[in-house]
Structures are given as structure tokens and as C-alpha cells.
Amino acid sequence: MDLTLVAESPYRFRLEQQDPMRVPGVVFATRELLPQAAGDKSLEQVANVATLPGVVRASFAMPDVHWGYGFPIGGVAATDIDAGGVVSPGGVGFDISCGVRLLAADLDTGRLAPRMRQLMDTLGHTVPRGTGRGGLWHLTGPGQMAELLAGGAVYAVGRGHGVPRDLDRCEDGGRLPGADPSGVGPRAVERGLGQVGSLGAGNHFLEVQAVDRVYDEETAAAFGLRAGQVCVMIHTGSRGLGHQVCTDHVRAMDQALRTYRISLPDRQLACAPVDSPPGRAYLGAMAAAANYGRANRQLLGQAARRAFASAVGADLELVYDVSHNTAKLETHEVDGAPVRLCVHRKGATRALPPGDPELPEDLAAAGQPVLVPGSMGTASYVLVGTVGNDAFRSACHGAGRVWSRHQALRQVRGEELRGELEARGIAVRPSSWRGLAEEAPRAYKDVDAVAAATEGAGLARLVVRLRPLGVVKG
């Protein structure tokens, strides 16, 4: 297949439709970022996604795109439900509802500085992290798990883990509709019972940050952000439960390929029609796992609040919480008519524009915060959704890997990396030296370039930049 890209603008490149593609591919990037996408087979995956039954408009790749399971990470694709459109677990990934939560403190960096070590020690001792580690909230059994899977952050807040106003600043009000806890198997439930309120490992983190640049003061004020303000960013998902849900349903989708006579260039795209028994079963279980991820971040946000209160006497207000691994049923205009779609966002963030009816009242005039974490030791960004985004109101989700974890381990030693970060004034509390080395800043793309390309492509607009002060690493 010819993977030559044609420039449509400085930030938008087209992969022409060719058999067996049903739609073209579109890559949002700059010429400087393109070689990284071309070097890891992610362009081939963009083309493969364009073969899915019912896919409409284009197979999109965000500026942070890189190779993943089935879909590229940073991939967005929507299928027409009424035209036999499919849902693919590979379009969501194994860490269902992995996402980002940003909280803003009622203090500036000057007031924090003398107590920074105490704060980081408190966070390091109280935030569970690492592979298989237990969480802050040990559920009593499958019955309580079912309630959490149905209710997400709404259930957590109802049990005293947060305040009602938090839910106004959560995607979908903190609860993804359509969850079917009965579709979550016993092994997934077993894995999830003790992990609510934990970071896990990999690229997950809790980071103390400072607003060091404001691009749009009016929108920043609407988000509750100002220059010099201290913030906390949390990046994690649905832990072992979400991974098991994906594993279980990928097996079912493999069988569905034969049942529905679906031919694909890559079996990792295994799928079924949205309106079929396996399609509905996956979406119900996926929504349940997504609610687990939302409750997980709610618990960790509360842990951060307690640490700030005890160490520095400060409070934290939720700016926003948004997932970047989901498949959601949404209505979008396609060829001038409203169409029911299943929108896959894998390593991509929803980005609602000003005036969207799904926004809470206090964000209606501004738009949705789009949270873009950088690599460890580099900046992170808050952007805002814009009108005219034709990628189904989606934007990037982070910096995007350029090294595999094995490659990072060959190039970086965790102990040395911690020394480098501490020398730059960034406090580090790792769960392991190996995990720290795997997430070295050099293993990722330049987040400044990714954020600039996202704005240049019209997907979202820059609001503030955040610099790291300290990181608790999964």
C-alpha cells in the first residue's frame, strides 16, 4: 500500500484512499513530526483503520500518534451505527478510560517552596503505585464493585470521596452511561477489587506543577487558572480490571469476525457491528471499566487534597477530568446530516467547543479543557476545544512515545535520571528505578511541538503551559 502523505496545510496531511480503504487517512502533524510517525508503522495502522465497516469521513491521527495495538495510539475513527458500523476494542486499547485529572491549588509557587519536600514525602507515602499494588479503597465484594462500575465518580462522591461540584468538571458528569457490570467477568472483578485509588505503573503519574505561561487569560480564568499557580495533574486509568475487560472481549470479537464475515488487514482490529450482541456486550463492559477509571482518578484526587491540606494548608479545586481511551456513541453531522456514530478515541481526548450542550454552565462560554500531559520532566498543556474541529471534536492526549520501553532501558539508568531531574529542581518519588528509566523524557516526542501542531491544525487552542515541580511516578 502506498503510504505517501499529501500536504493539505502545514498541519494536515492526507493519506489517499485506496483499496481496501473505505475512507482516506488524515494525519495532523508538522513536517518535523512526520518522520516519527512514518518510522513506527503507525501510518500503516491509520490505513488499516480506514478499512473498518461503516467508517466515515476519515481515519484520523493526532500529532502525538505512534504505533499501538490495532489502532495507532493517537487514532480517531467513527463508524455509522445505522449502516452496520462496528466497534473495535483495538480502537480503545487495554487501559480503558485512561485519562487525566487536573486540580488547581489556592496557592502560588512562592508559598509552596519551603514545604515542597514535606508535600512530596506525604504524596510519596500515601499514593499507591506500581504493578499490582493495592488501592486506597478496598471494595467489600462484587456487589459494591457492580455499584461502582455503574456509577463511576458519581458513586465515589456519593460515598464521601469528593464533593458534588467535582462532577460538574468531569467528562459525562463522572459517569459514562450504558455501563453493564454483568459484562465484566469474574477475573476482571477480582483484579479490580483492591486497586481503586492507585496509579499503577507505566506512564502513569501524579505531578505537582506550576502555571508558567498563560496564552489566553480569559479562558484560563474560566478554568480557574492563573500564572504562578500550583496545580496537580493525575494520569491513570482502569488498572487491571480494564485490561482484563479488553482481553476478554477481544477473544469474543475474534469469533465475531467469522460470524459477521468481516475481512480485515489486521486481526488486532477485531470488531463487531455496534448493534450486535457482541458489540453491545463490549460497549456495556467498556463503559463499566470506564467508570472504574473515573472513580479511580476521583480517589486519587482526594488523596492529593488530603496531602495538600496536611502539608501546606491548601485546598484543591478540580479543573477537569477527561478520558482518552474510549468508544462513545455520539451524534455528529456527516455530509450535512446528523448521524449516530460510534467514535473511537484511542490516545485522543474529546475537545468540546464553546456552546456545546454537554458543557457545564460555567464552561459553556469557554469550551472544554483539553489536558495534555508531557513526558516526565517536560511541560504539560491545557488547551480548549474549538469550533470547526472535523475530527469528531477530538484532540491529542500527550507527547507520544518515540522509544519503546526496552529501548529506554538500554539508554537510561533510573538513578541517573532522578539525579538529572532533581538538579533541575524537579522532586522525584519513583516506584522503581526501572519504571523511571522507561519513562525518560527522551523516550517521547517534543510536547511543545505536539501542542503547537494541535493548535495549528485547529483541533484545540492553547490556554496555559504547566511546568513540573515534583512527580510521584507509577
Secondary structure, DSSP 8 states (H G I E B T S, - for coil): ----EEEEETTEEEE---TT-SS-EEEE--TTTHHHHHTTTHHHHHHHHTTSTTEEEEEEEEEEEE--SSS-EEEEEEEEGGGT-EE-GGGT-SSTT-EEEEEEEEEEHHHHGGGHHHHHHHHHHHS--STT---SB---SHHHHHHHHHHHHHHHHHTTSS-HHHHHTBGGGG--TT--GGGS-HHHHHHHTT-BS---STT-EEEEEEEEEES-HHHHHHHT--TTEEEEEEEE--HHHHHHHHHHHHHHHHHHHHHTT---S-GGG--EETTSHHHHHHHHHHHHHHHHHHHHHHHHHHHHHHHHHHHH---EEEEEEEESEEEEEEEEEETTEEEEEEEEEES-EE---TT-TTS-GGGTTT--EEEE--STTS-EEEEEE-TT-TTTSEE--S--BSS-HHHHHHH--HHHHHHHHHHTT-EEE-S-HHHHHHT-GGGB--HHHHHHHHHHTTSEEEEEEEEEEEEEE-
